[in-house]
Amino acid sequence: MDRRTFGIALAGLLAWGCGERPSQRSTARPTTMKNDLVFVTRDGCVNTPDMLLNVDDALRALRLPLDYQVVNLGTLPPSDPRSGYPTPTVLYRNRDLFGMPEPVPPYPEPS
């Protein structure tokens, strides 16, 4: 996937996620995306460096802070649903950026 496609997908997902009705928004919510955007990876994933650059480029293009959480699958408990995603994966509000459904137990072993 090239950077332009990734940027368009990220922009679409962020716009979709921000499309809540005003009555549903919490005024106490901080303006950070740290809890919303999660980059899932593992040690030795050869695609992680390129994907991290793509995420950063997309966020810069959208003039959003580079404020996201990076999660290593090796640090997650086996019961965590994120451990079932392939790496690298970008989750926005616990949904895969490209529409992959949330994995269900038993989660596959990382390869």
C-alpha positions as CSV (number, residue, x, y, z in Angstrom):
1,M,0.0,0.0,0.0
2,D,1.4,3.4,-0.9
3,R,1.5,6.5,1.4
4,R,-1.3,8.3,-0.5
5,T,-3.7,5.4,0.0
6,F,-2.8,5.1,3.6
7,G,-3.3,8.8,4.1
8,I,-6.7,8.8,2.5
9,A,-7.7,5.8,4.6
10,L,-6.5,7.4,7.8
11,A,-8.2,10.7,7.0
12,G,-11.5,8.9,6.2
13,L,-11.4,6.9,9.4
14,L,-10.6,9.9,11.5
15,A,-13.4,11.9,9.8
16,W,-15.8,9.1,10.3
17,G,-14.9,8.7,14.0
18,C,-15.2,12.5,14.5
19,G,-18.7,12.5,13.0
20,E,-20.5,12.1,16.3
21,R,-23.5,14.2,17.0
22,P,-22.6,17.1,19.3
23,S,-24.9,15.8,22.1
24,Q,-22.8,12.6,22.3
25,R,-19.5,14.4,22.7
26,S,-18.0,14.8,26.1
27,T,-16.7,18.3,26.9
28,A,-14.2,16.8,29.4
29,R,-12.4,14.8,26.8
30,P,-8.8,15.8,26.2
31,T,-7.7,16.8,22.7
32,T,-5.2,14.0,22.5
33,M,-5.5,11.0,20.2
34,K,-3.2,8.9,22.5
35,N,-6.1,6.7,23.6
36,D,-7.8,6.6,20.2
37,L,-5.0,5.7,17.8
38,V,-2.9,2.6,18.5
39,F,-0.1,1.2,16.4
40,V,0.3,-2.6,17.1
41,T,3.6,-4.2,16.3
42,R,6.0,-6.9,17.5
43,D,9.7,-7.3,17.8
44,G,11.3,-8.0,14.5
45,C,8.4,-6.9,12.3
46,V,10.1,-5.8,9.1
47,N,7.2,-3.6,8.0
48,T,7.0,-1.6,11.2
49,P,9.5,1.2,10.2
50,D,7.7,1.9,6.9
51,M,4.3,1.8,8.5
52,L,5.4,4.2,11.3
53,L,6.6,6.6,8.7
54,N,3.3,6.4,6.9
55,V,1.3,7.0,10.0
56,D,3.4,10.0,10.9
57,D,3.2,11.4,7.3
58,A,-0.6,10.9,7.3
59,L,-1.0,12.7,10.7
60,R,1.2,15.5,9.6
61,A,-0.8,15.9,6.4
62,L,-4.0,16.1,8.5
63,R,-2.2,18.6,10.8
64,L,-2.8,16.3,13.8
65,P,-0.3,15.7,16.6
66,L,1.9,12.6,16.3
67,D,0.3,11.4,19.5
68,Y,-0.5,7.7,19.4
69,Q,0.3,4.7,21.4
70,V,2.7,2.0,20.1
71,V,1.9,-1.4,21.5
72,N,4.3,-4.4,21.3
73,L,2.3,-7.7,21.1
74,G,5.0,-9.3,23.3
75,T,3.8,-7.2,26.2
76,L,0.1,-7.9,26.0
77,P,-1.6,-10.6,28.0
78,P,-2.9,-13.5,25.8
79,S,-6.5,-12.5,26.6
80,D,-6.1,-9.0,25.0
81,P,-7.9,-8.9,21.6
82,R,-5.1,-6.8,20.1
83,S,-2.9,-9.8,20.4
84,G,-4.8,-11.5,17.5
85,Y,-4.1,-8.8,14.9
86,P,-1.3,-9.2,12.4
87,T,1.6,-6.7,12.6
88,P,1.8,-3.9,11.9
89,T,-1.8,-2.9,12.5
90,V,-3.2,0.6,13.1
91,L,-6.3,0.7,15.3
92,Y,-8.5,3.8,15.7
93,R,-10.9,3.6,18.7
94,N,-10.2,-0.2,18.8
95,R,-11.1,-0.7,15.1
96,D,-8.7,-1.7,12.5
97,L,-8.0,1.2,10.1
98,F,-8.7,-1.0,7.1
99,G,-11.8,-2.7,8.4
100,M,-10.4,-6.1,9.6
101,P,-12.8,-7.5,12.2
102,E,-11.7,-7.8,15.8
103,P,-10.0,-11.2,16.3
104,V,-11.9,-13.7,18.4
105,P,-10.4,-16.3,20.7
106,P,-8.4,-18.4,20.4
107,Y,-5.9,-15.9,19.0
108,P,-3.3,-17.1,16.6
109,E,0.3,-17.3,17.7
110,P,2.5,-14.5,16.2
111,S,4.7,-15.7,13.4
